[in-house]
């Protein structure tokens, strides 16, 4: 019943920008903290960013600080990830997820999307 659907992935050259969206349904969106994770080939899943229920607090992994921005629009049941200054190392499948509170640990997230592919060429 709960669905998280990512979109906006694609191919971009190094230094470019991309905005990912995650549309949620089947839940009261404003009751959940939201996060983004990513997984590159041959690597473990990695925390990217998180945002609290009312956008009061955000959290970022060190490698994303200053380049990525997480935001949400509760009226649209959507969370976004704006990615700037992209690097080839950012190539991965990006997933959005929902938790009861803002969190940086993937075990605290209870709902997950299917992911969207981001590929950064050099």
Protein Blocks (a to p, Z undefined) as FASTA:
>chain_A
ZZcddehiacddehiacddddddehiafklpccddddddehiacddfbdcdfkomaccdd
fklgokaccdddfklopacdddehiafklgccddddddfbdcfbfklpcbdcebjadddd
ZZ
